[in-house]
Amino acid sequence: MTDIDAAVYDLKAVNPNVKAMVDTRIVLEIIDNINLQGQIAATAMNNLRGLLAEK
């Protein structure tokens, strides 16, 4: 019975309308983006550290 159910009912949670997203960046662009995100995080941490030091 379960074999018949599996063959008849496809219950996968798949959206047929979703388009596949492909990352078209080259390796150097990815590395640059990682560096930029690191700089943003470092700036945020320094700002937070400064706010905590003021208390």
N, CA, C and O atoms as a Maestro MAE file, in Angstrom:
{
 s_m_m2io_version
 :::
 2.0.0
}

f_m_ct {
 s_m_title
 :::
 protein
 m_atom[220] {
  # First column is atom index #
  i_m_mmod_type
  r_m_x_coord
  r_m_y_coord
  r_m_z_coord
  i_m_residue_number
  s_m_chain_name
  s_m_pdb_residue_name
  s_m_pdb_atom_name
  i_m_atomic_number
  :::
  1 25 0.823 -1.200 0.000 1 A "MET " " N  " 7
  2 3 0.000 0.000 0.000 1 A "MET " " CA " 6
  3 2 0.864 1.258 0.000 1 A "MET " " C  " 6
  4 15 0.561 2.209 -0.722 1 A "MET " " O  " 8
  5 25 1.940 1.282 0.801 2 A "THR " " N  " 7
  6 3 2.787 2.477 0.834 2 A "THR " " CA " 6
  7 2 3.511 2.680 -0.493 2 A "THR " " C  " 6
  8 15 3.783 3.816 -0.882 2 A "THR " " O  " 8
  9 25 3.824 1.595 -1.187 3 A "ASP " " N  " 7
  10 3 4.454 1.728 -2.504 3 A "ASP " " CA " 6
  11 2 3.519 2.414 -3.488 3 A "ASP " " C  " 6
  12 15 3.948 3.240 -4.295 3 A "ASP " " O  " 8
  13 25 2.245 2.068 -3.416 4 A "ILE " " N  " 7
  14 3 1.256 2.676 -4.297 4 A "ILE " " CA " 6
  15 2 1.105 4.157 -3.943 4 A "ILE " " C  " 6
  16 15 1.056 5.007 -4.832 4 A "ILE " " O  " 8
  17 25 1.030 4.465 -2.639 5 A "ASP " " N  " 7
  18 3 0.901 5.853 -2.213 5 A "ASP " " CA " 6
  19 2 2.095 6.679 -2.677 5 A "ASP " " C  " 6
  20 15 1.923 7.799 -3.158 5 A "ASP " " O  " 8
  21 25 3.288 6.145 -2.539 6 A "ALA " " N  " 7
  22 3 4.496 6.861 -2.938 6 A "ALA " " CA " 6
  23 2 4.517 7.101 -4.445 6 A "ALA " " C  " 6
  24 15 5.019 8.127 -4.902 6 A "ALA " " O  " 8
  25 25 3.977 6.165 -5.213 7 A "ALA " " N  " 7
  26 3 3.976 6.299 -6.663 7 A "ALA " " CA " 6
  27 2 2.904 7.279 -7.143 7 A "ALA " " C  " 6
  28 15 3.066 7.920 -8.182 7 A "ALA " " O  " 8
  29 25 1.812 7.395 -6.389 8 A "VAL " " N  " 7
  30 3 0.689 8.214 -6.820 8 A "VAL " " CA " 6
  31 2 0.756 9.636 -6.265 8 A "VAL " " C  " 6
  32 15 0.450 10.593 -6.975 8 A "VAL " " O  " 8
  33 25 1.154 9.776 -5.003 9 A "TYR " " N  " 7
  34 3 1.138 11.077 -4.339 9 A "TYR " " CA " 6
  35 2 2.563 11.592 -4.145 9 A "TYR " " C  " 6
  36 15 3.361 10.985 -3.431 9 A "TYR " " O  " 8
  37 25 2.865 12.698 -4.779 10 A "ASP " " N  " 7
  38 3 4.167 13.332 -4.629 10 A "ASP " " CA " 6
  39 2 3.996 14.473 -3.633 10 A "ASP " " C  " 6
  40 15 3.451 15.519 -3.987 10 A "ASP " " O  " 8
  41 25 4.450 14.292 -2.395 11 A "LEU " " N  " 7
  42 3 4.229 15.260 -1.333 11 A "LEU " " CA " 6
  43 2 5.461 16.100 -1.020 11 A "LEU " " C  " 6
  44 15 5.573 16.648 0.077 11 A "LEU " " O  " 8
  45 25 6.379 16.208 -1.965 12 A "LYS " " N  " 7
  46 3 7.575 17.020 -1.746 12 A "LYS " " CA " 6
  47 2 7.184 18.490 -1.668 12 A "LYS " " C  " 6
  48 15 6.298 18.953 -2.386 12 A "LYS " " O  " 8
  49 25 7.860 19.211 -0.787 13 A "ALA " " N  " 7
  50 3 7.615 20.647 -0.642 13 A "ALA " " CA " 6
  51 2 8.507 21.403 -1.622 13 A "ALA " " C  " 6
  52 15 9.541 21.952 -1.242 13 A "ALA " " O  " 8
  53 25 8.098 21.422 -2.870 14 A "VAL " " N  " 7
  54 3 8.879 22.069 -3.919 14 A "VAL " " CA " 6
  55 2 7.980 23.083 -4.619 14 A "VAL " " C  " 6
  56 15 6.856 22.768 -5.010 14 A "VAL " " O  " 8
  57 25 8.486 24.288 -4.767 15 A "ASN " " N  " 7
  58 3 7.737 25.320 -5.464 15 A "ASN " " CA " 6
  59 2 8.215 25.359 -6.916 15 A "ASN " " C  " 6
  60 15 9.358 25.733 -7.179 15 A "ASN " " O  " 8
  61 25 7.362 24.980 -7.849 16 A "PRO " " N  " 7
  62 3 7.785 24.953 -9.257 16 A "PRO " " CA " 6
  63 2 7.996 26.349 -9.851 16 A "PRO " " C  " 6
  64 15 8.562 26.475 -10.937 16 A "PRO " " O  " 8
  65 25 7.547 27.400 -9.151 17 A "ASN " " N  " 7
  66 3 7.676 28.758 -9.667 17 A "ASN " " CA " 6
  67 2 8.973 29.438 -9.263 17 A "ASN " " C  " 6
  68 15 9.255 30.547 -9.717 17 A "ASN " " O  " 8
  69 25 9.763 28.795 -8.420 18 A "VAL " " N  " 7
  70 3 11.010 29.393 -7.954 18 A "VAL " " CA " 6
  71 2 12.081 29.255 -9.029 18 A "VAL " " C  " 6
  72 15 12.309 28.177 -9.578 18 A "VAL " " O  " 8
  73 25 12.728 30.382 -9.309 19 A "LYS " " N  " 7
  74 3 13.825 30.343 -10.279 19 A "LYS " " CA " 6
  75 2 15.131 30.106 -9.530 19 A "LYS " " C  " 6
  76 15 15.357 30.680 -8.465 19 A "LYS " " O  " 8
  77 25 15.971 29.275 -10.080 20 A "ALA " " N  " 7
  78 3 17.266 28.986 -9.462 20 A "ALA " " CA " 6
  79 2 18.133 30.235 -9.503 20 A "ALA " " C  " 6
  80 15 18.249 30.897 -10.534 20 A "ALA " " O  " 8
  81 25 18.743 30.546 -8.352 21 A "MET " " N  " 7
  82 3 19.633 31.702 -8.291 21 A "MET " " CA " 6
  83 2 21.072 31.214 -8.454 21 A "MET " " C  " 6
  84 15 21.523 30.308 -7.754 21 A "MET " " O  " 8
  85 25 21.771 31.834 -9.387 22 A "VAL " " N  " 7
  86 3 23.144 31.446 -9.676 22 A "VAL " " CA " 6
  87 2 24.056 32.625 -9.342 22 A "VAL " " C  " 6
  88 15 23.800 33.756 -9.757 22 A "VAL " " O  " 8
  89 25 25.102 32.355 -8.601 23 A "ASP " " N  " 7
  90 3 26.082 33.391 -8.254 23 A "ASP " " CA " 6
  91 2 27.059 33.518 -9.416 23 A "ASP " " C  " 6
  92 15 27.836 32.603 -9.688 23 A "ASP " " O  " 8
  93 25 27.015 34.654 -10.096 24 A "THR " " N  " 7
  94 3 27.847 34.832 -11.290 24 A "THR " " CA " 6
  95 2 29.129 35.604 -11.006 24 A "THR " " C  " 6
  96 15 29.867 35.953 -11.928 24 A "THR " " O  " 8
  97 25 29.394 35.873 -9.711 25 A "ARG " " N  " 7
  98 3 30.609 36.621 -9.375 25 A "ARG " " CA " 6
  99 2 31.841 35.754 -9.590 25 A "ARG " " C  " 6
  100 15 31.799 34.530 -9.461 25 A "ARG " " O  " 8
  101 25 32.935 36.424 -9.921 26 A "ILE " " N  " 7
  102 3 34.204 35.706 -10.020 26 A "ILE " " CA " 6
  103 2 34.802 35.610 -8.615 26 A "ILE " " C  " 6
  104 15 34.345 36.283 -7.692 26 A "ILE " " O  " 8
  105 25 35.797 34.793 -8.466 27 A "VAL " " N  " 7
  106 3 36.391 34.532 -7.154 27 A "VAL " " CA " 6
  107 2 36.898 35.817 -6.501 27 A "VAL " " C  " 6
  108 15 36.693 36.022 -5.304 27 A "VAL " " O  " 8
  109 25 37.547 36.671 -7.263 28 A "LEU " " N  " 7
  110 3 38.077 37.916 -6.688 28 A "LEU " " CA " 6
  111 2 36.951 38.828 -6.193 28 A "LEU " " C  " 6
  112 15 37.125 39.529 -5.196 28 A "LEU " " O  " 8
  113 25 35.812 38.830 -6.868 29 A "GLU " " N  " 7
  114 3 34.674 39.624 -6.409 29 A "GLU " " CA " 6
  115 2 34.141 39.083 -5.079 29 A "GLU " " C  " 6
  116 15 33.765 39.854 -4.196 29 A "GLU " " O  " 8
  117 25 34.111 37.783 -4.946 30 A "ILE " " N  " 7
  118 3 33.660 37.163 -3.693 30 A "ILE " " CA " 6
  119 2 34.614 37.506 -2.560 30 A "ILE " " C  " 6
  120 15 34.181 37.839 -1.457 30 A "ILE " " O  " 8
  121 25 35.914 37.424 -2.833 31 A "ILE " " N  " 7
  122 3 36.913 37.754 -1.816 31 A "ILE " " CA " 6
  123 2 36.794 39.217 -1.415 31 A "ILE " " C  " 6
  124 15 36.862 39.541 -0.230 31 A "ILE " " O  " 8
  125 25 36.617 40.099 -2.384 32 A "ASP " " N  " 7
  126 3 36.439 41.524 -2.082 32 A "ASP " " CA " 6
  127 2 35.211 41.751 -1.211 32 A "ASP " " C  " 6
  128 15 35.239 42.563 -0.286 32 A "ASP " " O  " 8
  129 25 34.141 41.035 -1.510 33 A "ASN " " N  " 7
  130 3 32.918 41.175 -0.728 33 A "ASN " " CA " 6
  131 2 33.122 40.677 0.702 33 A "ASN " " C  " 6
  132 15 32.622 41.284 1.649 33 A "ASN " " O  " 8
  133 25 33.849 39.580 0.860 34 A "ILE " " N  " 7
  134 3 34.143 39.059 2.201 34 A "ILE " " CA " 6
  135 2 34.959 40.080 2.988 34 A "ILE " " C  " 6
  136 15 34.689 40.320 4.165 34 A "ILE " " O  " 8
  137 25 35.959 40.683 2.339 35 A "ASN " " N  " 7
  138 3 36.764 41.713 3.004 35 A "ASN " " CA " 6
  139 2 35.914 42.910 3.405 35 A "ASN " " C  " 6
  140 15 36.068 43.442 4.504 35 A "ASN " " O  " 8
  141 25 35.015 43.337 2.514 36 A "LEU " " N  " 7
  142 3 34.135 44.461 2.815 36 A "LEU " " CA " 6
  143 2 33.236 44.144 4.008 36 A "LEU " " C  " 6
  144 15 33.061 44.981 4.893 36 A "LEU " " O  " 8
  145 25 32.676 42.958 4.035 37 A "GLN " " N  " 7
  146 3 31.806 42.563 5.150 37 A "GLN " " CA " 6
  147 2 32.604 42.515 6.454 37 A "GLN " " C  " 6
  148 15 32.081 42.864 7.512 37 A "GLN " " O  " 8
  149 25 33.857 42.088 6.385 38 A "GLY " " N  " 7
  150 3 34.723 42.086 7.570 38 A "GLY " " CA " 6
  151 2 34.981 43.486 8.075 38 A "GLY " " C  " 6
  152 15 34.994 43.725 9.282 38 A "GLY " " O  " 8
  153 25 35.189 44.419 7.151 39 A "GLN " " N  " 7
  154 3 35.405 45.811 7.542 39 A "GLN " " CA " 6
  155 2 34.145 46.403 8.173 39 A "GLN " " C  " 6
  156 15 34.231 47.143 9.154 39 A "GLN " " O  " 8
  157 25 33.001 46.088 7.627 40 A "ILE " " N  " 7
  158 3 31.734 46.570 8.189 40 A "ILE " " CA " 6
  159 2 31.545 46.026 9.598 40 A "ILE " " C  " 6
  160 15 31.145 46.756 10.505 40 A "ILE " " O  " 8
  161 25 31.836 44.740 9.776 41 A "ALA " " N  " 7
  162 3 31.703 44.130 11.101 41 A "ALA " " CA " 6
  163 2 32.693 44.739 12.093 41 A "ALA " " C  " 6
  164 15 32.345 44.967 13.252 41 A "ALA " " O  " 8
  165 25 33.921 45.003 11.649 42 A "ALA " " N  " 7
  166 3 34.927 45.596 12.530 42 A "ALA " " CA " 6
  167 2 34.515 47.005 12.946 42 A "ALA " " C  " 6
  168 15 34.688 47.387 14.104 42 A "ALA " " O  " 8
  169 25 33.974 47.774 12.013 43 A "THR " " N  " 7
  170 3 33.507 49.119 12.336 43 A "THR " " CA " 6
  171 2 32.366 49.068 13.340 43 A "THR " " C  " 6
  172 15 32.333 49.852 14.289 43 A "THR " " O  " 8
  173 25 31.443 48.157 13.136 44 A "ALA " " N  " 7
  174 3 30.318 48.013 14.063 44 A "ALA " " CA " 6
  175 2 30.805 47.614 15.457 44 A "ALA " " C  " 6
  176 15 30.305 48.125 16.460 44 A "ALA " " O  " 8
  177 25 31.765 46.714 15.521 45 A "MET " " N  " 7
  178 3 32.297 46.286 16.817 45 A "MET " " CA " 6
  179 2 33.011 47.441 17.515 45 A "MET " " C  " 6
  180 15 32.878 47.607 18.727 45 A "MET " " O  " 8
  181 25 33.762 48.232 16.767 46 A "ASN " " N  " 7
  182 3 34.442 49.390 17.360 46 A "ASN " " CA " 6
  183 2 33.435 50.421 17.864 46 A "ASN " " C  " 6
  184 15 33.630 51.011 18.926 46 A "ASN " " O  " 8
  185 25 32.365 50.639 17.108 47 A "ASN " " N  " 7
  186 3 31.315 51.558 17.558 47 A "ASN " " CA " 6
  187 2 30.669 51.047 18.838 47 A "ASN " " C  " 6
  188 15 30.429 51.821 19.765 47 A "ASN " " O  " 8
  189 25 30.392 49.771 18.895 48 A "LEU " " N  " 7
  190 3 29.801 49.165 20.080 48 A "LEU " " CA " 6
  191 2 30.749 49.272 21.271 48 A "LEU " " C  " 6
  192 15 30.336 49.606 22.382 48 A "LEU " " O  " 8
  193 25 32.013 48.986 21.022 49 A "ARG " " N  " 7
  194 3 33.005 49.098 22.087 49 A "ARG " " CA " 6
  195 2 33.050 50.537 22.625 49 A "ARG " " C  " 6
  196 15 33.143 50.752 23.834 49 A "ARG " " O  " 8
  197 25 32.982 51.511 21.719 50 A "GLY " " N  " 7
  198 3 32.987 52.918 22.130 50 A "GLY " " CA " 6
  199 2 31.755 53.281 22.943 50 A "GLY " " C  " 6
  200 15 31.848 54.029 23.916 50 A "GLY " " O  " 8
  201 25 30.610 52.758 22.550 51 A "LEU " " N  " 7
  202 3 29.382 53.025 23.303 51 A "LEU " " CA " 6
  203 2 29.441 52.411 24.695 51 A "LEU " " C  " 6
  204 15 28.958 53.011 25.655 51 A "LEU " " O  " 8
  205 25 30.017 51.241 24.814 52 A "LEU " " N  " 7
  206 3 30.107 50.587 26.110 52 A "LEU " " CA " 6
  207 2 31.129 51.280 27.010 52 A "LEU " " C  " 6
  208 15 30.977 51.287 28.231 52 A "LEU " " O  " 8
  209 25 32.157 51.855 26.415 53 A "ALA " " N  " 7
  210 3 33.188 52.547 27.198 53 A "ALA " " CA " 6
  211 2 32.657 53.846 27.777 53 A "ALA " " C  " 6
  212 15 33.161 54.319 28.795 53 A "ALA " " O  " 8
  213 25 31.631 54.438 27.134 54 A "GLU " " N  " 7
  214 3 31.075 55.693 27.604 54 A "GLU " " CA " 6
  215 2 30.257 55.530 28.880 54 A "GLU " " C  " 6
  216 15 30.030 56.505 29.597 54 A "GLU " " O  " 8
  217 25 29.822 54.336 29.166 55 A "LYS " " N  " 7
  218 3 28.955 54.122 30.331 55 A "LYS " " CA " 6
  219 2 29.714 54.140 31.622 55 A "LYS " " C  " 6
  220 15 29.122 53.975 32.688 55 A "LYS " " O  " 8
  :::
 }
 m_bond[219] {
  # First column is bond index #
  i_m_from
  i_m_to
  i_m_order
  :::
  1 1 2 1
  2 2 3 1
  3 3 4 2
  4 3 5 1
  5 5 6 1
  6 6 7 1
  7 7 8 2
  8 7 9 1
  9 9 10 1
  10 10 11 1
  11 11 12 2
  12 11 13 1
  13 13 14 1
  14 14 15 1
  15 15 16 2
  16 15 17 1
  17 17 18 1
  18 18 19 1
  19 19 20 2
  20 19 21 1
  21 21 22 1
  22 22 23 1
  23 23 24 2
  24 23 25 1
  25 25 26 1
  26 26 27 1
  27 27 28 2
  28 27 29 1
  29 29 30 1
  30 30 31 1
  31 31 32 2
  32 31 33 1
  33 33 34 1
  34 34 35 1
  35 35 36 2
  36 35 37 1
  37 37 38 1
  38 38 39 1
  39 39 40 2
  40 39 41 1
  41 41 42 1
  42 42 43 1
  43 43 44 2
  44 43 45 1
  45 45 46 1
  46 46 47 1
  47 47 48 2
  48 47 49 1
  49 49 50 1
  50 50 51 1
  51 51 52 2
  52 51 53 1
  53 53 54 1
  54 54 55 1
  55 55 56 2
  56 55 57 1
  57 57 58 1
  58 58 59 1
  59 59 60 2
  60 59 61 1
  61 61 62 1
  62 62 63 1
  63 63 64 2
  64 63 65 1
  65 65 66 1
  66 66 67 1
  67 67 68 2
  68 67 69 1
  69 69 70 1
  70 70 71 1
  71 71 72 2
  72 71 73 1
  73 73 74 1
  74 74 75 1
  75 75 76 2
  76 75 77 1
  77 77 78 1
  78 78 79 1
  79 79 80 2
  80 79 81 1
  81 81 82 1
  82 82 83 1
  83 83 84 2
  84 83 85 1
  85 85 86 1
  86 86 87 1
  87 87 88 2
  88 87 89 1
  89 89 90 1
  90 90 91 1
  91 91 92 2
  92 91 93 1
  93 93 94 1
  94 94 95 1
  95 95 96 2
  96 95 97 1
  97 97 98 1
  98 98 99 1
  99 99 100 2
  100 99 101 1
  101 101 102 1
  102 102 103 1
  103 103 104 2
  104 103 105 1
  105 105 106 1
  106 106 107 1
  107 107 108 2
  108 107 109 1
  109 109 110 1
  110 110 111 1
  111 111 112 2
  112 111 113 1
  113 113 114 1
  114 114 115 1
  115 115 116 2
  116 115 117 1
  117 117 118 1
  118 118 119 1
  119 119 120 2
  120 119 121 1
  121 121 122 1
  122 122 123 1
  123 123 124 2
  124 123 125 1
  125 125 126 1
  126 126 127 1
  127 127 128 2
  128 127 129 1
  129 129 130 1
  130 130 131 1
  131 131 132 2
  132 131 133 1
  133 133 134 1
  134 134 135 1
  135 135 136 2
  136 135 137 1
  137 137 138 1
  138 138 139 1
  139 139 140 2
  140 139 141 1
  141 141 142 1
  142 142 143 1
  143 143 144 2
  144 143 145 1
  145 145 146 1
  146 146 147 1
  147 147 148 2
  148 147 149 1
  149 149 150 1
  150 150 151 1
  151 151 152 2
  152 151 153 1
  153 153 154 1
  154 154 155 1
  155 155 156 2
  156 155 157 1
  157 157 158 1
  158 158 159 1
  159 159 160 2
  160 159 161 1
  161 161 162 1
  162 162 163 1
  163 163 164 2
  164 163 165 1
  165 165 166 1
  166 166 167 1
  167 167 168 2
  168 167 169 1
  169 169 170 1
  170 170 171 1
  171 171 172 2
  172 171 173 1
  173 173 174 1
  174 174 175 1
  175 175 176 2
  176 175 177 1
  177 177 178 1
  178 178 179 1
  179 179 180 2
  180 179 181 1
  181 181 182 1
  182 182 183 1
  183 183 184 2
  184 183 185 1
  185 185 186 1
  186 186 187 1
  187 187 188 2
  188 187 189 1
  189 189 190 1
  190 190 191 1
  191 191 192 2
  192 191 193 1
  193 193 194 1
  194 194 195 1
  195 195 196 2
  196 195 197 1
  197 197 198 1
  198 198 199 1
  199 199 200 2
  200 199 201 1
  201 201 202 1
  202 202 203 1
  203 203 204 2
  204 203 205 1
  205 205 206 1
  206 206 207 1
  207 207 208 2
  208 207 209 1
  209 209 210 1
  210 210 211 1
  211 211 212 2
  212 211 213 1
  213 213 214 1
  214 214 215 1
  215 215 216 2
  216 215 217 1
  217 217 218 1
  218 218 219 1
  219 219 220 2
  :::
 }
}
